[in-house]
Amino acid sequence: MVEHVLGKDGVTGSIPVSSLLDTNKMREIITLECTVCKNRNYTTTKNKKKHQDKLQLKKYCEFCHKHTAHKELK
């Protein structure tokens, strides 16, 4: 992205994309589903080594228009 603006001569250094992706090996992306209307509203990450049980949070559901429990999906 920077190379397009400055040209290749204007770039002094950059971080490889693969190194940015490898920093969170212990975390996995999970989806949260509303327990009332069953809509999938949120995504988040969690540490899969420390928390093996399913995550349940109370979040705002824009479809129900109230705070409801949201459970983790696989």
PDB file of N, CA, C and O in Angstrom:
ATOM      1  N   MET A   1       0.823  -1.184   0.000  1.00  0.00           N
ATOM      2  CA  MET A   1       0.000   0.000   0.000  1.00  0.00           C
ATOM      3  C   MET A   1       0.868   1.248   0.000  1.00  0.00           C
ATOM      4  O   MET A   1       0.594   2.191  -0.742  1.00  0.00           O
ATOM      5  N   VAL A   2       1.904   1.266   0.817  1.00  0.00           N
ATOM      6  CA  VAL A   2       2.792   2.418   0.884  1.00  0.00           C
ATOM      7  C   VAL A   2       3.577   2.541  -0.410  1.00  0.00           C
ATOM      8  O   VAL A   2       3.873   3.654  -0.844  1.00  0.00           O
ATOM      9  N   GLU A   3       3.919   1.420  -1.036  1.00  0.00           N
ATOM     10  CA  GLU A   3       4.690   1.453  -2.269  1.00  0.00           C
ATOM     11  C   GLU A   3       3.932   2.150  -3.386  1.00  0.00           C
ATOM     12  O   GLU A   3       4.550   2.763  -4.257  1.00  0.00           O
ATOM     13  N   HIS A   4       2.606   2.070  -3.381  1.00  0.00           N
ATOM     14  CA  HIS A   4       1.823   2.712  -4.425  1.00  0.00           C
ATOM     15  C   HIS A   4       1.879   4.232  -4.290  1.00  0.00           C
ATOM     16  O   HIS A   4       1.835   4.946  -5.291  1.00  0.00           O
ATOM     17  N   VAL A   5       1.976   4.727  -3.059  1.00  0.00           N
ATOM     18  CA  VAL A   5       1.984   6.169  -2.842  1.00  0.00           C
ATOM     19  C   VAL A   5       3.382   6.744  -3.027  1.00  0.00           C
ATOM     20  O   VAL A   5       3.555   7.744  -3.723  1.00  0.00           O
ATOM     21  N   LEU A   6       4.377   6.121  -2.411  1.00  0.00           N
ATOM     22  CA  LEU A   6       5.732   6.654  -2.426  1.00  0.00           C
ATOM     23  C   LEU A   6       6.597   6.079  -3.539  1.00  0.00           C
ATOM     24  O   LEU A   6       7.633   6.654  -3.873  1.00  0.00           O
ATOM     25  N   GLY A   7       6.197   4.974  -4.106  1.00  0.00           N
ATOM     26  CA  GLY A   7       7.063   4.280  -5.052  1.00  0.00           C
ATOM     27  C   GLY A   7       7.997   3.372  -4.288  1.00  0.00           C
ATOM     28  O   GLY A   7       8.149   3.533  -3.077  1.00  0.00           O
ATOM     29  N   LYS A   8       8.624   2.429  -4.950  1.00  0.00           N
ATOM     30  CA  LYS A   8       9.481   1.464  -4.263  1.00  0.00           C
ATOM     31  C   LYS A   8      10.735   2.110  -3.693  1.00  0.00           C
ATOM     32  O   LYS A   8      11.284   1.608  -2.712  1.00  0.00           O
ATOM     33  N   ASP A   9      11.204   3.203  -4.275  1.00  0.00           N
ATOM     34  CA  ASP A   9      12.398   3.876  -3.763  1.00  0.00           C
ATOM     35  C   ASP A   9      12.114   4.648  -2.482  1.00  0.00           C
ATOM     36  O   ASP A   9      13.025   4.860  -1.683  1.00  0.00           O
ATOM     37  N   GLY A  10      10.869   5.074  -2.267  1.00  0.00           N
ATOM     38  CA  GLY A  10      10.509   5.847  -1.094  1.00  0.00           C
ATOM     39  C   GLY A  10      10.253   5.012   0.150  1.00  0.00           C
ATOM     40  O   GLY A  10      10.126   5.566   1.242  1.00  0.00           O
ATOM     41  N   VAL A  11      10.172   3.683   0.011  1.00  0.00           N
ATOM     42  CA  VAL A  11       9.911   2.804   1.141  1.00  0.00           C
ATOM     43  C   VAL A  11      11.240   2.345   1.719  1.00  0.00           C
ATOM     44  O   VAL A  11      12.070   1.774   1.012  1.00  0.00           O
ATOM     45  N   THR A  12      11.440   2.601   3.027  1.00  0.00           N
ATOM     46  CA  THR A  12      12.696   2.222   3.652  1.00  0.00           C
ATOM     47  C   THR A  12      12.625   0.856   4.320  1.00  0.00           C
ATOM     48  O   THR A  12      13.650   0.187   4.449  1.00  0.00           O
ATOM     49  N   GLY A  13      11.457   0.431   4.742  1.00  0.00           N
ATOM     50  CA  GLY A  13      11.315  -0.868   5.386  1.00  0.00           C
ATOM     51  C   GLY A  13       9.854  -1.207   5.545  1.00  0.00           C
ATOM     52  O   GLY A  13       9.000  -0.320   5.538  1.00  0.00           O
ATOM     53  N   SER A  14       9.561  -2.483   5.690  1.00  0.00           N
ATOM     54  CA  SER A  14       8.183  -2.898   5.887  1.00  0.00           C
ATOM     55  C   SER A  14       8.163  -4.193   6.675  1.00  0.00           C
ATOM     56  O   SER A  14       9.158  -4.917   6.724  1.00  0.00           O
ATOM     57  N   ILE A  15       7.036  -4.479   7.284  1.00  0.00           N
ATOM     58  CA  ILE A  15       6.855  -5.705   8.048  1.00  0.00           C
ATOM     59  C   ILE A  15       6.160  -6.719   7.155  1.00  0.00           C
ATOM     60  O   ILE A  15       5.104  -6.417   6.599  1.00  0.00           O
ATOM     61  N   PRO A  16       6.721  -7.914   7.002  1.00  0.00           N
ATOM     62  CA  PRO A  16       6.047  -8.926   6.178  1.00  0.00           C
ATOM     63  C   PRO A  16       4.688  -9.293   6.768  1.00  0.00           C
ATOM     64  O   PRO A  16       4.530  -9.346   7.988  1.00  0.00           O
ATOM     65  N   VAL A  17       3.733  -9.542   5.920  1.00  0.00           N
ATOM     66  CA  VAL A  17       2.372  -9.856   6.354  1.00  0.00           C
ATOM     67  C   VAL A  17       2.348 -11.160   7.136  1.00  0.00           C
ATOM     68  O   VAL A  17       1.576 -11.283   8.086  1.00  0.00           O
ATOM     69  N   SER A  18       3.161 -12.125   6.769  1.00  0.00           N
ATOM     70  CA  SER A  18       3.152 -13.417   7.454  1.00  0.00           C
ATOM     71  C   SER A  18       3.551 -13.293   8.922  1.00  0.00           C
ATOM     72  O   SER A  18       3.060 -14.057   9.753  1.00  0.00           O
ATOM     73  N   SER A  19       4.432 -12.346   9.264  1.00  0.00           N
ATOM     74  CA  SER A  19       4.823 -12.185  10.660  1.00  0.00           C
ATOM     75  C   SER A  19       3.691 -11.590  11.488  1.00  0.00           C
ATOM     76  O   SER A  19       3.593 -11.869  12.683  1.00  0.00           O
ATOM     77  N   LEU A  20       2.831 -10.773  10.875  1.00  0.00           N
ATOM     78  CA  LEU A  20       1.694 -10.209  11.594  1.00  0.00           C
ATOM     79  C   LEU A  20       0.651 -11.277  11.895  1.00  0.00           C
ATOM     80  O   LEU A  20      -0.012 -11.212  12.930  1.00  0.00           O
ATOM     81  N   LEU A  21       0.496 -12.242  11.024  1.00  0.00           N
ATOM     82  CA  LEU A  21      -0.500 -13.283  11.209  1.00  0.00           C
ATOM     83  C   LEU A  21      -0.069 -14.324  12.227  1.00  0.00           C
ATOM     84  O   LEU A  21      -0.919 -14.973  12.836  1.00  0.00           O
ATOM     85  N   ASP A  22       1.237 -14.500  12.429  1.00  0.00           N
ATOM     86  CA  ASP A  22       1.746 -15.540  13.319  1.00  0.00           C
ATOM     87  C   ASP A  22       1.776 -15.119  14.780  1.00  0.00           C
ATOM     88  O   ASP A  22       2.057 -15.955  15.638  1.00  0.00           O
ATOM     89  N   THR A  23       1.499 -13.858  15.102  1.00  0.00           N
ATOM     90  CA  THR A  23       1.620 -13.398  16.482  1.00  0.00           C
ATOM     91  C   THR A  23       0.538 -13.973  17.394  1.00  0.00           C
ATOM     92  O   THR A  23       0.773 -14.118  18.593  1.00  0.00           O
ATOM     93  N   ASN A  24      -0.637 -14.303  16.864  1.00  0.00           N
ATOM     94  CA  ASN A  24      -1.737 -14.795  17.687  1.00  0.00           C
ATOM     95  C   ASN A  24      -2.055 -16.253  17.381  1.00  0.00           C
ATOM     96  O   ASN A  24      -3.199 -16.582  17.068  1.00  0.00           O
ATOM     97  N   LYS A  25      -1.067 -17.124  17.466  1.00  0.00           N
ATOM     98  CA  LYS A  25      -1.283 -18.544  17.180  1.00  0.00           C
ATOM     99  C   LYS A  25      -2.182 -19.203  18.215  1.00  0.00           C
ATOM    100  O   LYS A  25      -2.883 -20.164  17.897  1.00  0.00           O
ATOM    101  N   MET A  26      -2.176 -18.704  19.444  1.00  0.00           N
ATOM    102  CA  MET A  26      -2.931 -19.335  20.519  1.00  0.00           C
ATOM    103  C   MET A  26      -4.403 -18.909  20.522  1.00  0.00           C
ATOM    104  O   MET A  26      -5.207 -19.502  21.240  1.00  0.00           O
ATOM    105  N   ARG A  27      -4.760 -17.915  19.752  1.00  0.00           N
ATOM    106  CA  ARG A  27      -6.125 -17.399  19.766  1.00  0.00           C
ATOM    107  C   ARG A  27      -6.878 -17.894  18.542  1.00  0.00           C
ATOM    108  O   ARG A  27      -6.305 -18.048  17.464  1.00  0.00           O
ATOM    109  N   GLU A  28      -8.165 -18.141  18.723  1.00  0.00           N
ATOM    110  CA  GLU A  28      -8.994 -18.535  17.593  1.00  0.00           C
ATOM    111  C   GLU A  28     -10.197 -17.608  17.494  1.00  0.00           C
ATOM    112  O   GLU A  28     -10.685 -17.101  18.504  1.00  0.00           O
ATOM    113  N   ILE A  29     -10.669 -17.393  16.284  1.00  0.00           N
ATOM    114  CA  ILE A  29     -11.812 -16.522  16.043  1.00  0.00           C
ATOM    115  C   ILE A  29     -13.088 -17.313  16.302  1.00  0.00           C
ATOM    116  O   ILE A  29     -13.257 -18.421  15.795  1.00  0.00           O
ATOM    117  N   ILE A  30     -13.982 -16.734  17.095  1.00  0.00           N
ATOM    118  CA  ILE A  30     -15.255 -17.383  17.400  1.00  0.00           C
ATOM    119  C   ILE A  30     -16.403 -16.450  17.027  1.00  0.00           C
ATOM    120  O   ILE A  30     -16.224 -15.234  16.963  1.00  0.00           O
ATOM    121  N   THR A  31     -17.566 -17.013  16.785  1.00  0.00           N
ATOM    122  CA  THR A  31     -18.773 -16.259  16.466  1.00  0.00           C
ATOM    123  C   THR A  31     -19.745 -16.390  17.629  1.00  0.00           C
ATOM    124  O   THR A  31     -19.897 -17.469  18.202  1.00  0.00           O
ATOM    125  N   LEU A  32     -20.407 -15.282  17.975  1.00  0.00           N
ATOM    126  CA  LEU A  32     -21.391 -15.280  19.050  1.00  0.00           C
ATOM    127  C   LEU A  32     -22.787 -15.195  18.458  1.00  0.00           C
ATOM    128  O   LEU A  32     -23.047 -14.377  17.576  1.00  0.00           O
ATOM    129  N   GLU A  33     -23.686 -16.047  18.947  1.00  0.00           N
ATOM    130  CA  GLU A  33     -25.053 -16.121  18.458  1.00  0.00           C
ATOM    131  C   GLU A  33     -26.013 -15.759  19.574  1.00  0.00           C
ATOM    132  O   GLU A  33     -25.847 -16.204  20.710  1.00  0.00           O
ATOM    133  N   CYS A  34     -27.016 -14.955  19.259  1.00  0.00           N
ATOM    134  CA  CYS A  34     -28.056 -14.579  20.220  1.00  0.00           C
ATOM    135  C   CYS A  34     -28.867 -15.821  20.586  1.00  0.00           C
ATOM    136  O   CYS A  34     -29.257 -16.591  19.708  1.00  0.00           O
ATOM    137  N   THR A  35     -29.119 -16.012  21.868  1.00  0.00           N
ATOM    138  CA  THR A  35     -29.880 -17.184  22.312  1.00  0.00           C
ATOM    139  C   THR A  35     -31.382 -17.016  22.098  1.00  0.00           C
ATOM    140  O   THR A  35     -32.115 -18.005  22.120  1.00  0.00           O
ATOM    141  N   VAL A  36     -31.855 -15.788  21.892  1.00  0.00           N
ATOM    142  CA  VAL A  36     -33.276 -15.541  21.707  1.00  0.00           C
ATOM    143  C   VAL A  36     -33.671 -15.670  20.237  1.00  0.00           C
ATOM    144  O   VAL A  36     -34.553 -16.461  19.903  1.00  0.00           O
ATOM    145  N   CYS A  37     -33.026 -14.899  19.355  1.00  0.00           N
ATOM    146  CA  CYS A  37     -33.439 -14.874  17.950  1.00  0.00           C
ATOM    147  C   CYS A  37     -32.525 -15.695  17.040  1.00  0.00           C
ATOM    148  O   CYS A  37     -32.816 -15.835  15.852  1.00  0.00           O
ATOM    149  N   LYS A  38     -31.425 -16.239  17.569  1.00  0.00           N
ATOM    150  CA  LYS A  38     -30.490 -17.105  16.843  1.00  0.00           C
ATOM    151  C   LYS A  38     -29.729 -16.396  15.718  1.00  0.00           C
ATOM    152  O   LYS A  38     -29.214 -17.061  14.819  1.00  0.00           O
ATOM    153  N   ASN A  39     -29.647 -15.061  15.750  1.00  0.00           N
ATOM    154  CA  ASN A  39     -28.838 -14.331  14.777  1.00  0.00           C
ATOM    155  C   ASN A  39     -27.397 -14.286  15.253  1.00  0.00           C
ATOM    156  O   ASN A  39     -27.126 -14.174  16.448  1.00  0.00           O
ATOM    157  N   ARG A  40     -26.479 -14.373  14.306  1.00  0.00           N
ATOM    158  CA  ARG A  40     -25.048 -14.302  14.610  1.00  0.00           C
ATOM    159  C   ARG A  40     -24.622 -12.843  14.498  1.00  0.00           C
ATOM    160  O   ARG A  40     -24.494 -12.306  13.398  1.00  0.00           O
ATOM    161  N   ASN A  41     -24.406 -12.213  15.639  1.00  0.00           N
ATOM    162  CA  ASN A  41     -24.197 -10.775  15.676  1.00  0.00           C
ATOM    163  C   ASN A  41     -22.751 -10.353  15.857  1.00  0.00           C
ATOM    164  O   ASN A  41     -22.364  -9.300  15.350  1.00  0.00           O
ATOM    165  N   TYR A  42     -21.938 -11.124  16.555  1.00  0.00           N
ATOM    166  CA  TYR A  42     -20.605 -10.687  16.943  1.00  0.00           C
ATOM    167  C   TYR A  42     -19.564 -11.751  16.610  1.00  0.00           C
ATOM    168  O   TYR A  42     -19.863 -12.945  16.568  1.00  0.00           O
ATOM    169  N   THR A  43     -18.326 -11.291  16.372  1.00  0.00           N
ATOM    170  CA  THR A  43     -17.169 -12.171  16.291  1.00  0.00           C
ATOM    171  C   THR A  43     -16.122 -11.629  17.253  1.00  0.00           C
ATOM    172  O   THR A  43     -16.019 -10.419  17.454  1.00  0.00           O
ATOM    173  N   THR A  44     -15.350 -12.526  17.842  1.00  0.00           N
ATOM    174  CA  THR A  44     -14.307 -12.148  18.773  1.00  0.00           C
ATOM    175  C   THR A  44     -13.252 -13.257  18.767  1.00  0.00           C
ATOM    176  O   THR A  44     -13.386 -14.240  18.038  1.00  0.00           O
ATOM    177  N   THR A  45     -12.217 -13.099  19.570  1.00  0.00           N
ATOM    178  CA  THR A  45     -11.191 -14.132  19.693  1.00  0.00           C
ATOM    179  C   THR A  45     -11.103 -14.576  21.135  1.00  0.00           C
ATOM    180  O   THR A  45     -11.474 -13.845  22.053  1.00  0.00           O
ATOM    181  N   LYS A  46     -10.602 -15.792  21.320  1.00  0.00           N
ATOM    182  CA  LYS A  46     -10.355 -16.275  22.676  1.00  0.00           C
ATOM    183  C   LYS A  46      -9.136 -17.183  22.663  1.00  0.00           C
ATOM    184  O   LYS A  46      -8.784 -17.757  21.633  1.00  0.00           O
ATOM    185  N   ASN A  47      -8.504 -17.304  23.809  1.00  0.00           N
ATOM    186  CA  ASN A  47      -7.345 -18.174  23.961  1.00  0.00           C
ATOM    187  C   ASN A  47      -7.845 -19.603  24.115  1.00  0.00           C
ATOM    188  O   ASN A  47      -8.511 -19.930  25.096  1.00  0.00           O
ATOM    189  N   LYS A  48      -7.524 -20.453  23.148  1.00  0.00           N
ATOM    190  CA  LYS A  48      -8.052 -21.817  23.166  1.00  0.00           C
ATOM    191  C   LYS A  48      -7.339 -22.722  24.166  1.00  0.00           C
ATOM    192  O   LYS A  48      -7.857 -23.790  24.495  1.00  0.00           O
ATOM    193  N   LYS A  49      -6.170 -22.327  24.656  1.00  0.00           N
ATOM    194  CA  LYS A  49      -5.468 -23.124  25.670  1.00  0.00           C
ATOM    195  C   LYS A  49      -6.020 -22.869  27.069  1.00  0.00           C
ATOM    196  O   LYS A  49      -6.148 -23.800  27.864  1.00  0.00           O
ATOM    197  N   LYS A  50      -6.347 -21.617  27.372  1.00  0.00           N
ATOM    198  CA  LYS A  50      -6.804 -21.255  28.715  1.00  0.00           C
ATOM    199  C   LYS A  50      -8.292 -21.483  28.928  1.00  0.00           C
ATOM    200  O   LYS A  50      -8.718 -21.784  30.043  1.00  0.00           O
ATOM    201  N   HIS A  51      -9.095 -21.342  27.859  1.00  0.00           N
ATOM    202  CA  HIS A  51     -10.548 -21.427  27.986  1.00  0.00           C
ATOM    203  C   HIS A  51     -11.092 -22.461  27.009  1.00  0.00           C
ATOM    204  O   HIS A  51     -11.374 -22.146  25.853  1.00  0.00           O
ATOM    205  N   GLN A  52     -11.237 -23.700  27.481  1.00  0.00           N
ATOM    206  CA  GLN A  52     -11.754 -24.755  26.621  1.00  0.00           C
ATOM    207  C   GLN A  52     -13.276 -24.743  26.566  1.00  0.00           C
ATOM    208  O   GLN A  52     -13.859 -25.194  25.581  1.00  0.00           O
ATOM    209  N   ASP A  53     -13.929 -24.232  27.611  1.00  0.00           N
ATOM    210  CA  ASP A  53     -15.392 -24.223  27.638  1.00  0.00           C
ATOM    211  C   ASP A  53     -15.929 -23.126  26.722  1.00  0.00           C
ATOM    212  O   ASP A  53     -15.209 -22.197  26.356  1.00  0.00           O
ATOM    213  N   LYS A  54     -17.207 -23.250  26.357  1.00  0.00           N
ATOM    214  CA  LYS A  54     -17.818 -22.288  25.445  1.00  0.00           C
ATOM    215  C   LYS A  54     -18.076 -20.969  26.159  1.00  0.00           C
ATOM    216  O   LYS A  54     -18.477 -20.941  27.323  1.00  0.00           O
ATOM    217  N   LEU A  55     -17.841 -19.890  25.447  1.00  0.00           N
ATOM    218  CA  LEU A  55     -17.991 -18.548  25.973  1.00  0.00           C
ATOM    219  C   LEU A  55     -19.455 -18.103  25.877  1.00  0.00           C
ATOM    220  O   LEU A  55     -20.132 -18.363  24.883  1.00  0.00           O
ATOM    221  N   GLN A  56     -19.925 -17.431  26.927  1.00  0.00           N
ATOM    222  CA  GLN A  56     -21.277 -16.862  26.907  1.00  0.00           C
ATOM    223  C   GLN A  56     -21.189 -15.460  27.496  1.00  0.00           C
ATOM    224  O   GLN A  56     -20.746 -15.278  28.629  1.00  0.00           O
ATOM    225  N   LEU A  57     -21.620 -14.463  26.707  1.00  0.00           N
ATOM    226  CA  LEU A  57     -21.580 -13.068  27.120  1.00  0.00           C
ATOM    227  C   LEU A  57     -22.956 -12.435  26.959  1.00  0.00           C
ATOM    228  O   LEU A  57     -23.755 -12.863  26.126  1.00  0.00           O
ATOM    229  N   LYS A  58     -23.221 -11.421  27.758  1.00  0.00           N
ATOM    230  CA  LYS A  58     -24.457 -10.664  27.604  1.00  0.00           C
ATOM    231  C   LYS A  58     -24.131  -9.459  26.728  1.00  0.00           C
ATOM    232  O   LYS A  58     -23.397  -8.561  27.140  1.00  0.00           O
ATOM    233  N   LYS A  59     -24.691  -9.446  25.501  1.00  0.00           N
ATOM    234  CA  LYS A  59     -24.411  -8.408  24.514  1.00  0.00           C
ATOM    235  C   LYS A  59     -25.726  -7.830  23.997  1.00  0.00           C
ATOM    236  O   LYS A  59     -26.791  -8.420  24.184  1.00  0.00           O
ATOM    237  N   TYR A  60     -25.640  -6.671  23.345  1.00  0.00           N
ATOM    238  CA  TYR A  60     -26.822  -6.041  22.767  1.00  0.00           C
ATOM    239  C   TYR A  60     -27.134  -6.694  21.426  1.00  0.00           C
ATOM    240  O   TYR A  60     -26.257  -6.804  20.569  1.00  0.00           O
ATOM    241  N   CYS A  61     -28.381  -7.126  21.239  1.00  0.00           N
ATOM    242  CA  CYS A  61     -28.829  -7.708  19.975  1.00  0.00           C
ATOM    243  C   CYS A  61     -29.631  -6.643  19.236  1.00  0.00           C
ATOM    244  O   CYS A  61     -30.661  -6.178  19.725  1.00  0.00           O
ATOM    245  N   GLU A  62     -29.154  -6.264  18.062  1.00  0.00           N
ATOM    246  CA  GLU A  62     -29.850  -5.217  17.298  1.00  0.00           C
ATOM    247  C   GLU A  62     -31.160  -5.712  16.705  1.00  0.00           C
ATOM    248  O   GLU A  62     -31.997  -4.898  16.315  1.00  0.00           O
ATOM    249  N   PHE A  63     -31.359  -7.013  16.626  1.00  0.00           N
ATOM    250  CA  PHE A  63     -32.601  -7.556  16.093  1.00  0.00           C
ATOM    251  C   PHE A  63     -33.683  -7.665  17.179  1.00  0.00           C
ATOM    252  O   PHE A  63     -34.864  -7.443  16.911  1.00  0.00           O
ATOM    253  N   CYS A  64     -33.266  -8.009  18.404  1.00  0.00           N
ATOM    254  CA  CYS A  64     -34.203  -8.077  19.536  1.00  0.00           C
ATOM    255  C   CYS A  64     -34.396  -6.712  20.205  1.00  0.00           C
ATOM    256  O   CYS A  64     -35.374  -6.504  20.922  1.00  0.00           O
ATOM    257  N   HIS A  65     -33.466  -5.790  19.970  1.00  0.00           N
ATOM    258  CA  HIS A  65     -33.469  -4.454  20.566  1.00  0.00           C
ATOM    259  C   HIS A  65     -33.359  -4.503  22.087  1.00  0.00           C
ATOM    260  O   HIS A  65     -33.987  -3.706  22.784  1.00  0.00           O
ATOM    261  N   LYS A  66     -32.558  -5.440  22.602  1.00  0.00           N
ATOM    262  CA  LYS A  66     -32.301  -5.514  24.041  1.00  0.00           C
ATOM    263  C   LYS A  66     -31.029  -6.329  24.275  1.00  0.00           C
ATOM    264  O   LYS A  66     -30.508  -6.962  23.356  1.00  0.00           O
ATOM    265  N   HIS A  67     -30.543  -6.307  25.501  1.00  0.00           N
ATOM    266  CA  HIS A  67     -29.381  -7.102  25.875  1.00  0.00           C
ATOM    267  C   HIS A  67     -29.816  -8.539  26.130  1.00  0.00           C
ATOM    268  O   HIS A  67     -30.732  -8.789  26.914  1.00  0.00           O
ATOM    269  N   THR A  68     -29.155  -9.479  25.466  1.00  0.00           N
ATOM    270  CA  THR A  68     -29.471 -10.894  25.624  1.00  0.00           C
ATOM    271  C   THR A  68     -28.170 -11.682  25.753  1.00  0.00           C
ATOM    272  O   THR A  68     -27.086 -11.165  25.482  1.00  0.00           O
ATOM    273  N   ALA A  69     -28.292 -12.921  26.165  1.00  0.00           N
ATOM    274  CA  ALA A  69     -27.125 -13.798  26.241  1.00  0.00           C
ATOM    275  C   ALA A  69     -26.728 -14.228  24.834  1.00  0.00           C
ATOM    276  O   ALA A  69     -27.579 -14.570  24.013  1.00  0.00           O
ATOM    277  N   HIS A  70     -25.421 -14.206  24.568  1.00  0.00           N
ATOM    278  CA  HIS A  70     -24.876 -14.646  23.286  1.00  0.00           C
ATOM    279  C   HIS A  70     -23.915 -15.788  23.569  1.00  0.00           C
ATOM    280  O   HIS A  70     -23.010 -15.649  24.392  1.00  0.00           O
ATOM    281  N   LYS A  71     -24.104 -16.923  22.889  1.00  0.00           N
ATOM    282  CA  LYS A  71     -23.266 -18.098  23.089  1.00  0.00           C
ATOM    283  C   LYS A  71     -22.319 -18.290  21.917  1.00  0.00           C
ATOM    284  O   LYS A  71     -22.591 -17.871  20.792  1.00  0.00           O
ATOM    285  N   GLU A  72     -21.210 -18.930  22.214  1.00  0.00           N
ATOM    286  CA  GLU A  72     -20.179 -19.208  21.204  1.00  0.00           C
ATOM    287  C   GLU A  72     -20.626 -20.330  20.260  1.00  0.00           C
ATOM    288  O   GLU A  72     -21.221 -21.322  20.683  1.00  0.00           O
ATOM    289  N   LEU A  73     -20.325 -20.148  18.984  1.00  0.00           N
ATOM    290  CA  LEU A  73     -20.540 -21.180  17.973  1.00  0.00           C
ATOM    291  C   LEU A  73     -19.191 -21.706  17.515  1.00  0.00           C
ATOM    292  O   LEU A  73     -18.168 -21.047  17.701  1.00  0.00           O
ATOM    293  N   LYS A  74     -19.186 -22.870  16.926  1.00  0.00           N
ATOM    294  CA  LYS A  74     -17.959 -23.404  16.312  1.00  0.00           C
ATOM    295  C   LYS A  74     -18.057 -23.303  14.837  1.00  0.00           C
ATOM    296  O   LYS A  74     -17.131 -23.696  14.129  1.00  0.00           O
TER     297      LYS A  74
END
